[in-house]
Amino acid sequence: MPSKSLIEIAYTKIRQKIIFGDFMPGTLLSENELANELNMSRTPIRTAISHLESEGFVVSLKNRGILVKEISFKEILDMMEVISTFEIHALNSIIERGCPIDIPELDRCLKNQVEASRQDNYSEYVRYSQLFTRCIISAINNQVMLQIIDSYQDKIIMIATVNWKRTPHQPHYSANRVNESLYQALTSSNYEGAMQIVKEALLNNRNRMVTEGRM
């Protein structure tokens, strides 16, 4: 049996290539080619692929190879709605219970998000945008909510990065404007206004996906 470290190396490297769009959805991967690329036998590759399949990133096709899965619009919308619902609940709880928001952390995430967009580093831009949202939700210290949104992080990076690579002619980085508006509302304690920004952002994203087929 291969050492755990080889399995972890294979799992991590293949997963990163999927998340960052190096292996785009619809790509057929081969165990042999992956083994050659990673300079290891097929056995750890096979175990790594099994883990990725259980996470919903790939599906093994008999006698054909390993297919990188397309994440459905339904799953994307479901994740977006869950995150927005958590965000609105957090803002309501902040109003009702006076939970403090970590404004310096919000500022750090926003600055890093904007800087990543300036450098055209889309995956980092998405990651810091998610961390900005996580910071708002973390104000109410609900660990179950945080675990759920953390479980979405890599899929959202994958979805957004794949969309960015597929639609270079379309405008991107819209979360900068949204989070800058949110930051201004939160620093002035305008929580009702912040909730409206979250609701409008969800509606705009949903409409864009339905009408244009993109995030």
Solvent accessible surface area in square Angstrom, and as a share of the most:
residue,aa,sasa,rsa
1,M,222,0.99
2,P,29,0.18
3,S,60,0.39
4,K,150,0.64
5,S,62,0.40
6,L,67,0.33
7,I,16,0.08
8,E,86,0.39
9,I,74,0.38
10,A,0,0.00
11,Y,50,0.19
12,T,61,0.35
13,K,98,0.42
14,I,1,0.01
15,R,47,0.17
16,Q,89,0.40
17,K,60,0.25
18,I,0,0.00
19,I,8,0.04
20,F,84,0.35
21,G,3,0.03
22,D,85,0.44
23,F,28,0.12
24,M,50,0.22
25,P,14,0.09
26,G,53,0.51
27,T,48,0.28
28,L,79,0.39
29,L,12,0.06
30,S,35,0.23
31,E,35,0.16
32,N,80,0.41
33,E,116,0.52
34,L,6,0.03
35,A,7,0.06
36,N,121,0.62
37,E,95,0.43
38,L,28,0.14
39,N,140,0.72
40,M,27,0.12
41,S,68,0.44
42,R,108,0.39
43,T,61,0.36
44,P,0,0.00
45,I,0,0.00
46,R,113,0.41
47,T,42,0.24
48,A,0,0.00
49,I,6,0.03
50,S,61,0.39
51,H,83,0.37
52,L,0,0.00
53,E,65,0.29
54,S,95,0.61
55,E,65,0.29
56,G,19,0.19
57,F,3,0.01
58,V,1,0.01
59,V,48,0.28
60,S,58,0.38
61,L,47,0.23
62,K,176,0.75
63,N,147,0.76
64,R,164,0.60
65,G,21,0.20
66,I,7,0.03
67,L,50,0.25
68,V,1,0.00
69,K,78,0.33
70,E,98,0.44
71,I,15,0.08
72,S,60,0.39
73,F,98,0.41
74,K,137,0.58
75,E,61,0.27
76,I,10,0.05
77,L,33,0.16
78,D,57,0.30
79,M,9,0.04
80,M,25,0.11
81,E,64,0.29
82,V,46,0.27
83,I,29,0.14
84,S,12,0.08
85,T,84,0.49
86,F,28,0.12
87,E,11,0.05
88,I,34,0.17
89,H,82,0.37
90,A,0,0.00
91,L,0,0.00
92,N,57,0.29
93,S,5,0.03
94,I,5,0.03
95,I,77,0.39
96,E,138,0.62
97,R,149,0.54
98,G,57,0.55
99,C,18,0.11
100,P,113,0.71
101,I,24,0.12
102,D,76,0.39
103,I,52,0.27
104,P,101,0.64
105,E,53,0.24
106,L,0,0.00
107,D,38,0.20
108,R,109,0.40
109,C,0,0.00
110,L,16,0.08
111,K,130,0.55
112,N,47,0.24
113,Q,0,0.00
114,V,24,0.14
115,E,71,0.32
116,A,7,0.05
117,S,19,0.12
118,R,182,0.66
119,Q,121,0.54
120,D,79,0.41
121,N,60,0.31
122,Y,18,0.07
123,S,23,0.15
124,E,54,0.24
125,Y,8,0.03
126,V,10,0.06
127,R,73,0.27
128,Y,31,0.12
129,S,19,0.12
130,Q,29,0.13
131,L,43,0.21
132,F,0,0.00
133,T,21,0.12
134,R,73,0.27
135,C,10,0.06
136,I,0,0.00
137,I,0,0.00
138,S,40,0.26
139,A,18,0.14
140,I,11,0.06
141,N,111,0.57
142,N,52,0.26
143,Q,98,0.44
144,V,99,0.57
145,M,24,0.10
146,L,10,0.05
147,Q,119,0.53
148,I,60,0.31
149,I,14,0.07
150,D,60,0.31
151,S,79,0.51
152,Y,41,0.15
153,Q,45,0.20
154,D,40,0.21
155,K,33,0.14
156,I,24,0.12
157,I,8,0.04
158,M,3,0.01
159,I,16,0.08
160,A,7,0.06
161,T,5,0.03
162,V,7,0.04
163,N,17,0.09
164,W,59,0.21
165,K,84,0.36
166,R,112,0.41
167,T,22,0.13
168,P,105,0.66
169,H,143,0.64
170,Q,55,0.25
171,P,103,0.65
172,H,37,0.17
173,Y,44,0.17
174,S,46,0.30
175,A,25,0.19
176,N,22,0.11
177,R,148,0.54
178,V,29,0.17
179,N,7,0.04
180,E,70,0.31
181,S,42,0.27
182,L,4,0.02
183,Y,47,0.18
184,Q,124,0.55
185,A,8,0.06
186,L,5,0.03
187,T,65,0.38
188,S,78,0.51
189,S,70,0.45
190,N,74,0.38
191,Y,52,0.20
192,E,118,0.53
193,G,20,0.19
194,A,0,0.00
195,M,13,0.06
196,Q,92,0.41
197,I,37,0.19
198,V,6,0.03
199,K,99,0.42
200,E,85,0.38
201,A,20,0.16
202,L,27,0.13
203,L,91,0.45
204,N,77,0.39
205,N,47,0.24
206,R,72,0.26
207,N,71,0.36
208,R,50,0.18
209,M,2,0.01
210,V,107,0.62
211,T,105,0.61
212,E,98,0.44
213,G,43,0.41
214,R,23,0.08
215,M,49,0.22
